[in-house]
Amino acid sequence: MSIELRLSSVDPPAPEPARTIYGDLVNLPDPIKLGLSCRIFNYDSVTLYFKLAAACSGWTFAEQTEGSLASGSNMWKHHDQWGSRAKPASETTEIITLTLRAYTDAGYSILKWTFTKDVTVMIVKSNDGSWTTDYSWNFDDGTVQTWAATGELNSTGVALVAATDFVLSAAYSLRLYFSCSVLDAASARTRISKTINTPNRANVFLILNLRARKEYPASTSSFKAVIVRNGSTEVFQVGLSGDTQANVNLLPITRWIRLVAKLPSNVAGMDLQIAIEFRDAAAEYSTWFFNFDDMLIISKD
């Protein structure tokens, strides 16, 4: 299984610092990987050329050349499996410093601006004995284990079943199918959801393993985001709800990835919604499959 640690666009619940990436070490390969999608703004009066670097002890990052950006513009840049480090033996918290440099020339020789931002990376180990497993869904009984799917906007043909095509633990995973059957549709959205109560503990995490694939057309142009919601309040988000086609591809397809989100504690009747969204501005129909497996809610004080 491959891992991508992802930075949420929504700050985690207090008192965790903003700009936090979470992960879980259990059953991950060595080395582990980090993917990052960043948004760059140019508030200067001239066109600027950007480079992005990252640094943290034990991690390896290659400096990224982001290209030019006109005055007053912004752009998303996605770097799949950008960072790499040896898999730690135990839970760890680290600080990654991102450095964005802006140049006035295409040769990246005349530096005008330098910006830095720290990102906290907290990687837990859910089987080290310190965590309680409050919920576990592996779907190995061949059922959807009371999860439900809802299609919205231009989603059609939504179906949720226990499947054997892609699994992390035999014999089944949860497979979601949906399509967009409206040509030139601005968007389509669906979600799987389940109502739970979160425990009254200091640390409550959702561990979500998923694999996405687009069957038709074969391109990846439409995939957008994974969101976890508490009612209508977003508590974890990869990508932004207003993204257009130019800002998609924020999650990779064709391999398993893991997302870990910190959830609010002591919430009775919490509406935990894992929403898989995409925006499709292309003149095409779309067919998507998503598999979920070995999903957990864990907690500790």
Secondary structure, DSSP 8 states (H G I E B T S, - for coil): ----B---SS--STTS-SSEEEEE-TT--SSEEEEEEEEEE--SSS-EEEEEEEE-TTEE---EEEEEE-TT-EEEEEEEEEEEE---SS-EEEEEEEEEEEESSTTS-SEEEEEEEEEEEEEE-TTSSS-EEEEEE--TTSS-TT-EEEEEETEEEEEEEEESSS-SSSS-EEEEEEEE-STT-S-EEEEEEEEE---SSSEEEEEEEEEEEEEESSS-TTEEEEEEEETTEEEEEES-TT--GGG---S--SS-EEEEEE--SS-TTEEEEEEEEE---SSS-EEEEEEEEEEEEEEE-
